[in-house]
Each structure stands twice: as structure tokens, then as C-alpha cells.
Amino acid sequence: MRKTFNFSAGPAMLPEEVLQQASQELLDYRGSGQSVMEMSHRSSVYNDIFQETKTNLKKLVNIPDNYEIIFTPGGASALFGMIAQNLMPKKSADYIITGNFSKKAAQEAKKFGYINIVASSEDKNFTYIPDVSKIQFNETADYVHICENNTIFGTKFKQLPNTNGIPLIADMSSCYLSEPIDVTQYGMIYGGVQKNIGPAGVGLSIINKDIIPIEISDNVPTMNRFDTYIDNDSMYNTPPTYTIYMCGLVFKWLLDQGGLSAIQQKNIKKAQLLYDYIDQSALFSNPVNKNDRSLMNVPFVTGDPQLDKKFIKEASDHHLVNLAGHRLVGGMRASIYNAMPFAGVQALVDFMEKFERENR
Ligand SMILES: *Cc1c(COP(=O)(O)O)cnc(C)c1O
């Protein structure tokens, strides 16, 4: 077993079994005589990898036939603008602002239309999720956008807004496949894969075909059009072949774990261990409204920036790495995605207890 636990927000830990398998297949993929990195994306051996990847994702998430899976280069940030370019025929959309990434998503969309900020939690530094039942959506909005799990601030929507039939689009970068997903509740879900699914370099979207307008402006570059990806099975160009292969190994691993309900149970146990410790601690605290806490990203502070620094340094000496909070919030943050074993969270809590005893 690897002895370092990496709490990075992303790129983040990958399941050890997946890395083992990838390393076994690195030089010679299943007798093909080639590494997956070297394969033509048009070869039948790669096509099999790609199709199996999609099939396994469909199985995991239970994706209906009117939804398309696409892989796009550039992660979530590239999709911020593409969503507005493709899905805003009436040039208007509603955004709920719950952190830095939803802000960025709205800023990109503003380049292509009129964006209504229908709710925001910025007044309390994004430590909560606005009450979705109180939000008035604009009837003319092409879609409603949320960031479902807020990586930097450690909040998560526990209830989806009722958008009265307006397609809901969710950035799931940091909670992708961490729990069962009912895709029929969404027009589109998307995210960068490097948090919970694979190595960096690709955005994964699941889109209801019905929300894609028939006419898209000729000004939209080919590589920014969703129909380019749909019509060419994400292979209009050379896709990030190796990253997609790695995502496929993770999908298979998730199925072997028992699927998304099973992984959700594990994620709840891990998060509970950490939050329970923080809540009874006299030294550490978590600023987030309890009902809105993320299972994936857990920010915490001692209240003393010097002590926070000492904690991060000493944790790192104990093989608990990348615990510094995002520069916007400071303090610490433990990202405990699917691939973080329970033993990793236990090691963190044990170390926090020790640190608390020594620094009271
Ligand atoms: C990391 C992250 C992003 C940015 O992802 P990139 O793939 O780096 O563009 C966007 N949204 C959320 C919620 C994230 O966690």
C-alpha cells in the first residue's frame, strides 16, 4: 500500500487498484504490443476501450438513451463558455452563485448573453447554499446553472431547485460519481475529471440531446460545438486518449465497488469521521452551515494562521499532504474523494488529535 495520503482538491488521488492495472498495461496493452498512449484513436483496439468506457459509465449512472456522453478538452473551465455558446439560443440564463467556480461560469456566460444572478451566498463568504425553494427563475431563461459541490468552500446542494421545466445544468466537477445521480433531473451535468474520476485534461458531460438547439450560430468554433462531439463520438479531433482510458478504469473500479450507492455509503462514513472529530474539537472548526456540508471537500481552521501553517507542515511530515486551504479561504482543506481510503481519513483524524493535544 502507498503510505502517503494526498488530500489535494485536484488533481487528486486515484484508486490504487486502478494505478496498479494501468502500470501493468503501460508498456503493452493486453497483448497489443502498444501502450494506450501510443495507439491511434481510430484503431479498433482503442475503439473498444472507448466504447467500454462509455458503456460502463452508462451502467454506473443509469443514463437514458436521450442523453449523450461527451469528452471535451480543457476541463470544466472550457465548458463554462461552451455551455453558453451552445445552450443559450434566447441569450439569457439564470445562475446561482455559491462560490468561485460558479462565479467564473457566470462571467464566461456573460460574454454570450444576459445572465441573471438569481441567488448568491457571497454575503457570508459562501459558507452556505441559498434556500432553493425561495428562488424565482426567469421564464425566459434558456437554462439554470448551479455548481453542485463547491470545492473551495466545502458546500453542496442537498436539494435541487425546482426550475419549472427550465433545463438545470450542474457543474459536478468535485462530486462527480460520489453518490447516485438521477440524470433525468438535469439538462446537463458536467465537470473536469481530475477531482473524482481520472487524470487532468478532459471534461466529461452528460447532456440531454433535447436541450441542444437545432440552430447554433456559425460563429461558434467547431471545437466549441457540442454537436461536433455528439456527431463524432468525441473524436472529431484526437481526444485525450490516455486520460479517457484512465477514466474507463475508474468507472470499472466503481462498478466493482458496488456502484454509486455503495461508494456513497463509504463517502458518508469518511466524511462523518472527520466532521464528528472537528465538531467536538476545541482547536479545529469548520465554517460551513451544517446542512450544506460537502462530503468531498472539508475546510477547517484553528483560528490562528500561524498554527494553521504549522499544522500543514507537520501533517506533510506525517505523509498527509496537500492540506492547505484554497488561497481564497486559507486554513486547511481535506479533499476526500472516492479514491481516498477510509484509512486516509482515519490517519488524518489521528494526526489532528495528536496536534490538538500538543498545541492546546
Ligand atoms: C476544479 C473545478 C473547476 C475547474 O476545473 P478545470 O478542469 O480546472 O477547468 C470547475 N468547477 C469546479 C466545481 C471545480 O471543482
The ligand as an ORCA input file, in Angstrom:
! r2SCAN-3c Opt
* xyz 0 1
  C     -11.831     22.283    -10.259
  C     -13.147     22.820    -10.597
  C     -13.364     23.545    -11.769
  C     -12.254     23.865    -12.731
  O     -11.920     22.734    -13.385
  P     -10.836     22.722    -14.563
  O     -10.976     21.340    -15.065
  O      -9.525     23.027    -13.916
  O     -11.216     23.743    -15.542
  C     -14.639     23.977    -12.041
  N     -15.650     23.723    -11.204
  C     -15.475     23.045    -10.049
  C     -16.635     22.801     -9.154
  C     -14.223     22.578     -9.718
  O     -14.045     21.898     -8.571
*
